[in-house]
Amino acid sequence: MLTWLNHRFFGYLFVEMTGFSPERFLNMCSVHEIEVWEVFHSGHTYRFFMTVPGFRKIKPLVRKSKVRLRILKKFGLPFFLYRNRKRKYYAAGFLCFLMMLYALSLFIWDIQFDGNQMYTYDTLLKFCESEEIRYGMKKSKINCDVLEESLRTRFPEITWVSARVSGTRLLVKIKENEVLFEIPVKDETPCDLIAQKDGTITSMIVRSGVPMVKVGDEVSAGQVLVSGTLPVIGDSEEIMNTHYVHSDGDITARTEYHYNRKIPLFKTIDVETGKVRRGRYIKAFQFSFLFMRPRPDGTAWKQTMEEKQLHLFENFYLPIYVGKITGNEYISYERPYTEEEKKELADQMNQSFQKKLLEKGVQILENHVKILDNESLCQISMDYVTEEPLGRQEALKMQTTEEPEETNNSNERN
């Protein structure tokens, strides 16, 4: 690679050689370390490549070997500049282009995160922006050590960070800790367990507190299931004091869910006509340019876009984006839903609601789906009989009672 660049920077020649002793000339070039390559014989002539500095040294060798040399082609930067010596604007434009590339190389045009699973790209990027690190900022203003420390401090689950600037990119590699390094503190705040919805108790295990219901009882939302108030009863069966505890227990209840969704009787269908419009756009900084035929009046189109950021090398990204736009014309019409489409739509809704219930830890015992039609709407009714944990903690409002002051009355002596 270095030899290739050296040839093109200092220039090289394609030479034809004729004469009395060409072999002697080539041997003398080898002895005097004059670079010659790709030598091939054609009839009574030899053709080969050689460097410009080497060509300037071969005059004595040509006389001794009695050969003649003729330059067929010239290559490299010196000859390119000589051919274009009168094109001042071309040279000025080329210099401006180099200066612009140098100016762009002083800024950050791409930020990449590697190894993040718990935190999304947008979350990490917003944090960097809060630390005054964003697209288009000078590379000299980025302190990678400070950024690494800030990320570890802000996100405790990140155990290792490596940030570096390469070209016009800020590359941040992180490693997240998948094991909890802190034991959660047990909550001892006095509270009751209350029902968050209506249901019938199916099982009940109380570890702390006073049970207020039993298995088989029907409870309503907001009802106290386990009380955190423990009365202290004396020998005379009077409440002497009240002790408050953190209610804890596993309570399961049989519950019901009812969902009703209404959909119109007619379905909108989009059909592509086969007509396609294609275009391209360029976005640089906050400016964008669109090259696409205008849309005919009274037509509807669906468009898709593909965007790519330009870069010269692997890490030399530019603030220039090029994109491709494809538009497909379509027409819309309405038709009634078929029975199969209604069943398919009801099945999709049913699966969606089941997924939401299962994510909440709800066990589905029974599932009933009905499709009801009327003159204007179609109603999909979904009824679920479920079993789920019941009991939500609610802080107690502790009441403090003031004990009566004891007074000692002594008999006054008259």
C-alpha positions in Angstrom: 0.0 0.0 0.0 2.9 2.4 0.9 4.6 1.7 -2.5 1.3 2.3 -4.3 0.9 5.7 -2.7 4.5 6.6 -3.2 4.2 5.9 -7.0 1.2 8.1 -7.4 2.4 10.9 -5.2 5.8 11.3 -6.9 4.6 10.1 -10.4 5.6 7.1 -12.5 6.1 6.4 -16.3 5.2 3.7 -18.8 8.3 3.4 -21.0 9.2 1.6 -24.2 12.8 0.5 -24.7 14.6 -0.5 -27.9 18.3 -0.9 -28.7 21.5 -3.0 -28.7 21.5 -4.5 -25.2 18.3 -4.1 -23.2 19.2 -7.0 -20.8 22.3 -5.1 -19.7 20.3 -2.0 -19.1 17.8 -3.9 -16.8 20.7 -5.5 -14.9 22.4 -2.1 -14.3 19.0 -0.8 -13.1 18.9 -3.6 -10.5 22.5 -2.9 -9.4 21.9 0.9 -9.0 18.6 0.2 -7.2 16.4 1.9 -9.8 12.9 0.6 -9.5 11.5 -1.1 -12.6 8.4 -3.3 -12.6 6.0 -5.2 -14.9 8.6 -5.7 -17.6 7.3 -7.6 -20.7 8.8 -8.3 -24.0 7.0 -7.6 -27.3 8.9 -8.3 -30.5 12.1 -6.2 -30.5 10.9 -3.9 -27.7 10.6 -4.0 -23.9 7.9 -2.1 -22.0 7.9 -1.5 -18.3 7.0 1.0 -15.6 9.5 3.1 -13.6 9.4 6.0 -11.2 10.1 9.6 -12.2 13.1 9.9 -9.8 14.5 6.7 -11.3 14.1 8.0 -14.9 16.2 11.0 -14.0 19.1 8.7 -13.0 19.3 6.4 -16.0 21.1 8.7 -18.6 24.5 7.1 -18.0 23.0 3.6 -18.1 21.3 4.3 -21.4 24.7 5.4 -23.0 26.5 2.3 -21.7 23.8 -0.2 -22.8 23.2 1.6 -26.1 19.4 1.6 -25.8 16.7 4.1 -26.6 13.8 5.0 -24.2 10.4 6.5 -25.2 7.8 7.6 -22.7 4.4 6.3 -23.6 2.3 7.4 -20.7 2.6 9.5 -17.5 0.8 8.8 -14.3 0.6 10.4 -10.8 0.0 13.6 -9.0 2.7 15.8 -10.6 1.4 15.2 -14.1 -2.2 15.7 -13.0 -1.4 19.0 -11.5 0.6 20.1 -14.6 -2.3 19.1 -16.9 -4.7 21.2 -14.9 -2.4 24.1 -14.1 -4.7 26.6 -15.8 -7.9 25.4 -14.1 -7.8 27.8 -11.1 -11.4 27.3 -10.1 -11.0 23.5 -10.2 -8.0 23.8 -7.9 -9.8 26.3 -5.6 -12.8 24.0 -5.4 -10.6 21.0 -4.5 -8.9 23.0 -1.8 -12.2 24.2 -0.4 -13.4 20.6 -0.4 -10.3 19.5 1.6 -10.8 22.5 4.0 -14.4 21.5 4.5 -13.5 17.9 5.3 -11.0 19.1 7.8 -13.5 21.4 9.4 -16.1 18.6 9.6 -13.5 16.3 11.2 -13.4 18.5 14.2 -17.0 17.7 15.3 -19.0 14.7 16.4 -21.5 13.5 13.8 -22.4 10.0 15.2 -22.9 8.6 18.7 -23.0 4.8 19.1 -23.6 2.7 22.3 -22.6 -1.0 22.4 -23.6 -3.5 25.1 -26.7 -1.8 26.4 -29.6 -4.1 27.0 -31.4 -2.7 30.1 -31.2 0.9 28.9 -32.4 1.9 25.4 -30.4 4.0 22.9 -32.8 7.0 23.4 -32.4 6.9 27.2 -28.6 6.9 27.0 -28.6 9.6 24.3 -30.9 11.9 26.3 -28.6 11.5 29.3 -25.6 12.5 27.1 -27.5 15.5 25.9 -28.2 16.5 29.6 -24.4 16.3 30.0 -23.9 18.7 27.1 -22.8 15.9 24.7 -24.7 15.9 21.5 -24.4 15.7 17.7 -22.4 18.5 16.1 -20.3 19.4 19.2 -16.5 19.9 19.0 -14.5 16.8 19.8 -12.1 18.8 21.9 -14.9 19.5 24.4 -15.6 15.8 25.1 -14.0 14.5 28.3 -14.3 10.7 28.0 -13.2 10.1 31.6 -15.9 12.4 33.0 -18.6 10.8 30.7 -17.6 7.3 31.9 -17.9 8.4 35.5 -21.2 10.2 34.9 -22.7 7.1 33.3 -21.7 4.8 36.2 -23.1 7.3 38.7 -26.4 7.9 36.9 -27.0 4.2 36.1 -26.0 1.9 39.0 -26.6 -1.2 36.9 -23.8 -0.2 34.5 -20.6 -1.6 36.0 -18.1 -0.8 33.2 -17.9 2.0 30.7 -15.4 2.8 27.9 -15.8 5.9 25.9 -13.5 7.0 23.0 -13.6 9.4 20.1 -12.7 7.8 16.7 -12.9 9.9 13.6 -16.2 11.8 13.9 -17.8 9.2 16.1 -18.2 8.9 19.8 -18.1 5.2 20.7 -19.4 4.1 24.1 -19.1 0.5 25.2 -20.9 -0.5 28.4 -21.4 -3.6 30.5 -24.4 -4.0 32.7 -24.7 -6.0 35.9 -27.4 -8.6 35.7 -27.2 -9.5 39.4 -28.6 -7.3 42.1 -25.8 -6.0 44.2 -28.1 -4.5 46.9 -30.6 -6.4 49.1 -33.9 -4.6 49.1 -34.8 -3.2 52.5 -37.8 -4.9 54.0 -40.8 -2.6 54.4 -42.1 -2.5 58.0 -44.5 0.4 57.6 -47.9 -0.4 59.3 -50.5 -1.1 56.7 -53.7 -3.0 55.9 -54.3 -5.4 53.0 -57.4 -4.3 51.0 -59.1 -5.7 48.0 -58.4 -3.9 44.7 -61.4 -5.4 43.0 -64.5 -7.5 43.7 -64.1 -11.3 44.0 -64.6 -14.5 46.0 -61.8 -15.6 48.3 -60.4 -19.0 47.2 -57.2 -19.3 49.4 -55.7 -17.3 52.2 -52.4 -17.4 54.0 -51.8 -14.6 56.6 -48.3 -14.1 57.9 -48.8 -10.9 59.7 -52.0 -9.0 60.8 -55.5 -9.8 61.7 -57.6 -11.7 59.0 -61.0 -9.9 58.4 -62.4 -12.4 55.9 -62.2 -16.1 55.3 -62.2 -18.5 52.3 -65.5 -18.4 50.5 -66.4 -14.8 51.4 -67.3 -12.4 48.7 -65.4 -9.2 49.0 -65.7 -5.8 47.2 -63.1 -3.4 46.1 -61.7 -1.4 48.9 -62.7 -3.9 51.6 -60.1 -4.6 54.3 -58.8 -8.2 54.0 -56.1 -8.2 56.6 -56.0 -5.5 59.3 -52.7 -4.1 60.6 -54.3 -3.0 63.8 -53.8 -5.4 66.7 -55.7 -4.5 69.9 -54.1 -5.4 73.2 -56.9 -6.7 75.6 -56.5 -6.8 79.3 -57.8 -9.2 81.9 -61.1 -7.4 82.0 -61.5 -7.8 78.3 -61.0 -4.2 77.7 -58.7 -2.7 75.0 -55.7 -1.5 76.9 -53.5 -0.5 73.9 -53.3 -0.8 70.1 -50.3 -2.2 68.3 -49.8 -1.5 64.5 -48.1 -4.0 62.2 -47.2 -4.4 58.5 -49.9 -6.7 57.1 -48.5 -9.5 55.0 -50.2 -12.5 53.4 -51.0 -14.4 50.2 -54.7 -14.1 49.2 -56.2 -15.5 46.0 -59.7 -14.7 44.8 -61.9 -15.7 41.9 -62.6 -12.6 39.8 -64.3 -11.6 36.6 -63.3 -9.3 33.7 -65.7 -7.9 31.1 -64.6 -6.2 27.9 -66.8 -4.7 25.2 -65.4 -3.4 21.9 -67.4 -1.8 19.1 -66.4 -1.8 15.5 -68.2 -0.4 12.4 -70.1 -2.8 10.1 -68.0 -1.6 7.1 -64.3 -2.1 6.6 -62.1 0.2 4.6 -60.0 -1.6 2.0 -56.9 0.0 0.3 -56.0 -1.5 -3.1 -52.8 -0.5 -4.9 -53.2 0.6 -8.5 -49.7 -0.4 -9.5 -48.5 3.2 -10.1 -45.2 3.9 -8.4 -43.5 7.2 -7.8 -39.8 7.2 -6.8 -37.6 10.0 -5.5 -34.6 10.8 -3.5 -33.8 13.4 -0.9 -30.7 14.8 0.7 -30.5 16.2 4.3 -27.5 18.2 5.5 -27.6 19.8 8.9 -31.1 21.3 9.2 -31.6 21.6 5.4 -33.2 19.0 3.2 -33.8 18.8 -0.5 -36.5 16.5 -2.1 -36.2 15.3 -5.7 -39.6 13.7 -6.6 -42.4 14.3 -9.1 -45.4 16.1 -7.5 -48.4 14.0 -6.5 -51.4 14.3 -8.9 -54.4 16.0 -7.5 -57.1 13.7 -6.1 -54.8 10.7 -5.6 -53.7 8.9 -2.5 -50.2 7.4 -2.0 -48.4 5.3 0.6 -44.8 6.2 1.0 -41.8 4.3 2.4 -38.4 5.9 3.1 -34.9 4.5 3.4 -32.2 6.7 4.9 -28.4 6.3 5.2 -25.7 8.5 6.7 -22.8 9.1 4.5 -19.2 8.4 5.7 -15.8 8.4 3.9 -14.2 5.8 6.1 -15.3 3.5 8.8 -15.3 6.2 11.5 -15.4 9.4 9.4 -19.1 10.1 9.4 -20.6 13.2 7.8 -23.7 15.2 8.8 -25.2 14.3 5.4 -28.0 11.8 4.9 -29.3 10.5 1.7 -32.6 8.8 1.4 -34.8 6.9 -1.1 -38.6 7.5 -1.2 -41.0 5.0 -2.8 -44.7 5.9 -3.3 -47.5 3.5 -4.2 -50.8 4.8 -5.4 -53.9 3.2 -3.8 -57.7 3.6 -3.9 -60.0 3.0 -1.0 -63.5 1.6 -0.8 -65.8 0.2 1.9 -67.4 -3.1 2.2 -69.2 -5.0 5.0 -67.1 -7.3 7.3 -67.5 -11.0 6.5 -68.2 -13.5 9.3 -64.7 -14.9 9.0 -63.2 -11.4 9.4 -65.3 -10.7 12.4 -64.2 -14.0 14.1 -60.6 -13.3 13.2 -60.9 -9.7 14.6 -62.5 -11.1 17.8 -59.8 -13.7 18.1 -57.1 -11.0 17.9 -58.8 -8.9 20.5 -59.2 -12.0 22.7 -55.6 -12.9 22.5 -54.5 -9.4 23.2 -56.5 -9.1 26.4 -55.4 -12.6 27.5 -51.8 -11.6 27.1 -52.3 -8.5 29.2 -54.0 -10.5 32.0 -51.2 -13.2 32.0 -48.6 -10.5 32.2 -50.3 -9.3 35.4 -50.1 -12.8 36.9 -53.8 -13.5 36.4 -54.9 -17.1 35.7 -57.7 -17.5 33.2 -60.3 -20.2 34.2 -63.1 -19.5 31.7 -63.2 -17.4 28.5 -66.4 -16.5 26.6 -66.4 -14.4 23.4 -69.6 -13.2 21.7 -70.2 -11.2 18.5 -73.3 -9.1 18.6 -74.6 -7.2 15.5 -77.0 -4.4 15.2 -78.0 -2.0 12.5 -75.0 0.3 12.9 -72.3 -1.4 14.9 -70.8 -4.7 15.6 -70.1 -5.4 19.3 -67.5 -7.9 20.5 -68.1 -9.0 24.1 -65.4 -10.9 26.1 -66.0 -12.3 29.5 -63.3 -13.9 31.6 -63.5 -15.9 34.8 -60.1 -15.6 36.5 -58.1 -16.3 39.6 -55.6 -13.8 40.8 -53.7 -12.5 43.8 -55.9 -10.1 45.8 -54.7 -7.6 48.3 -53.1 -4.2 48.0 -51.2 -2.5 50.8 -52.7 0.7 52.2 -50.9 2.7 54.9 -52.6 2.9 58.2 -53.6 6.2 59.8 -52.4 5.6 63.3 -54.3 7.2 66.1 -52.5 8.2 69.3 -54.4 8.2 72.5 -53.3 10.4 75.4 -53.3 8.5 78.7 -55.0 10.4 81.5 -52.6 12.0 84.0 -52.5 10.3 87.4 -53.1 12.6 90.3 -52.4 11.8 93.9 -54.9 13.4 96.1 -53.7 13.6 99.7 -56.1 14.1 102.6 -55.7 17.6 103.8 -55.4 18.0 107.5 -57.7 20.4 109.0 
